[in-house]
Amino acid sequence: MSRFVTRTVSRAGRRIRPALWALAWTAGLWSALAWGWDQDRLTESAAKLSPRTQAAVKAMIQMADRAAAMPDERDRLAAVNGFFNQRVAFRDDIEVWGQIDYWATPLELLDKGAGDCEDYAIAKYMSLLAAGVPQSRLRMVYVRAQFQGRPQAHMVLAYYAQPEAEPLILDNINPEIRPASLRPDLTPVFSFNGEGLWSGVGATTAGNPLVRLSLWRDLLAKAKAEGF
């Protein structure tokens, strides 16, 4: 069985208890995001930025609309995954934002044209929600990834067709969507979505989950204001 199943699904009852108050706080914010985005408000937000960004946001909306019409959710995954992997360059937060850790909204990501692994995962997550994929099937997963033989903190988006199914992994490093069992380079640490935060083995190695949840909460507030 995939480590993503044993550590993020079968351990679903092991939610990080100190974070429950924060999850309750985000419920109001998330109610707007859970059903997709406000295209008019999103277009208005993009209108304040460059023509290039406006065109990119328009393309994102059109892509999500096309994906929503696809009957097979795997096709939706491919459309969203390919869109961001092809349009966005990988750059560290310190280079893009001048900060060690910054979580960008999809609008900010497209405006910069660059972001890190968390920004890719967030943009794909919100776009798939807009394309009609239930949030219960999506989790952003912090992993320990092996890059050139060295462990490194990384984030991917996992899609679970069923609660105990082996997830498919959407990643900016490896553009091919693969089952988790075919990604032995990734070890799940903790995962979250708009419904909860789950802990896995060695959760603190990728950073304090409560700190990450604070970034998530701030991101949701920004995204809602922009029209997501």
N, C-alpha and C positions, 0 to 999 in steps of 0.2 A: 504493500500500500504506500502511496506517495507520502512523503514527509509533510506536504502541504495539507493532506487530509488528516494525518494523525496529530499534527501540531496546531492546526487552525480550525478544524471542524470538530473532531472528537473532543477537543478541549474547550468547546464553545462555552461550557459552563464555568470555565475559569476566567471569567472576565476580570479585568483589573478593577478591583473594588473601589479604591480611592478615586477612580475616575468617573464613577457613576453620576455624581452631581454635575460634572461637566457635560456628560452625555445628555442628561436631562435638560441642561441649559441650551444645548444646541438643537433640541427637538423643534423649537419654534422656528429657528432659522432654516432647518432642513426641510420643513414642510413645504416651503416654496421650491426648493431645489429638487425634491424627490420626483416631481412631475415634469421636469424639463425646464427650459429657460423661456424668458419673456423676450421674444425676438425684437419687438419694437424698442424696448429699453436697452437691449444689448446693442442694437444698431445705433441708438442715440449715444451710448457710451463710446462706441467706436468712432463716431463722428467727431469727437473731440481730439482724436489722434490723427496720425498721418494717413494719407490716401492708401499707402501700402497696407497699413493695419486694417483700414476699413475693408479693403479687398480681401484680406485674409479672413476677417471675421465673416464676411458674406460667404466666402467659400466654405468656412466651417459650418455655418448654418445650413447651407445647401447640402453639404455632405451628410449632416445628421438627418436632414429630411429624407434624403435618398436611402440612407441606412434604415430609417424607421419603416420604410416600405418593404424591406427585405424580410421574407418570412422566416428565413433561417438566421438565428441569432449569431451563428458563427460567421456569417457573411457580414453582419453588422460589426462584429469584432474586427474583422479584417479591414473594413472600410475606415474605421476610426483609428486603428493602430497604424495603418499605412499613412493616413493623412498627417498625423503629428510626427511620425518618424521621418517623413520626407520633407516636411516644412520647417522643422525646428532643429537647430544645431545644438549639440550638447556643449554646455559650458557650466563651470562651477558658479555657485552663487556669488562668491567673492569677486569674480570677474564680471558678472552681469549686474549685480546689485550692490556690490561693495560691502556685503554682509556675509558672515559665515554660514548662516542658515536663513533662507527666505523662501516662503511658499507663495508662488505666483498663481493668480487666477489664469484661466485660459486666455482671457483678453490681454493680460499683462504678458503672458508667454508669447502670444502672436505679435504683440507690439515690439517686444525685444527681438523676436526671432531666434531666441536661444534660451536654454534653461537646463536644469539638472534633472536627475531621475525622478525626483518627487514631482516636479512640474509636469513632466510627461504623464506620469500616472494619474495625477489629478485631472488634467485636461481630458484624458481618455475616459476617465470615470464619469465626469460630468457630461461629456458628449454622448456616452452610451446611455446614460439616464435620459437625455433628450431624445435619443433614438428608440426609447421604449424598453430598454433592458431593465428589469427590476433591480433595485439596489441590493436586495437580498442575495443576488447572484454575483455581486461584485465586491471585492475587498482589495484595498491597497495593503500590500504586504511588505513590511521591512524584512530584508533578508541579509544574511551574510553571504556575499558573493565572492567567488574565487576569481580574481583577476591576475593573470600572469603568476599564478601560484601563491598569491597573497590574499588574505581575507579583507574584505572591504564592505562597509555598510552601503546598502543599495535598496531601492524601492521598485517594485513591480506591481502590476495590476493583475489580480487573479479572477477568473470567471468560473463559477461553479454552476453547471447546468442543473444539478440537484445538490441538496445540502451535503451529502456524503460522497459526491462524485469527485473524481480526480480533476483538479482545476486545469484550465488552460492559462498560460502565462503570457501576458502582453508586456513587452520589455523594449526599452529604447536601445539597449546594447545589442541584443540579438533580435533582429526584426521579425524573425519567423515565430508565429504563434505556435507554441508547443505544449503538450501535456507536461505537468510538473515532473513526472517520472523521467522525462527526457531532458531535464535541466538539473543534473546532479551538481552543477556548480553553485546552486542556490540552496541555502538552508533557511527556512522561515524562522523569524524571531517573534514578531507580533504583527497583528493585522487589525484593520478597522474599516468601517464604512459609516454611513449615516445612522446606523442602528446600534452599533456597539464597538467595543474595543476588546480584542482578545489577546491573551498572553501565550507565549510559547516558551520553549527551553531557552534560557539565557537571554531574556528580553532586554536586560540592561546593556548588553553589548552594542546595541545599535542606538543607544541614547535612551534617556528617561521617557517612557511612554506618556507621562503627564505633560512633559515639555512639548512633545509632539502634538498632543491633543490640544494644547493651548494654541499652537500654530494652526491647527486644523480649525479651531473655533474662530480665530481671527480671519482665516481664509474664507470661511463661509459667510461671514459678515461682509467682506469685500465683494465676494461673488454675488451675493444677493443684491447689493447696491448697484452692481453693473448690469444686472438682468438675468443672472443665472439662477 
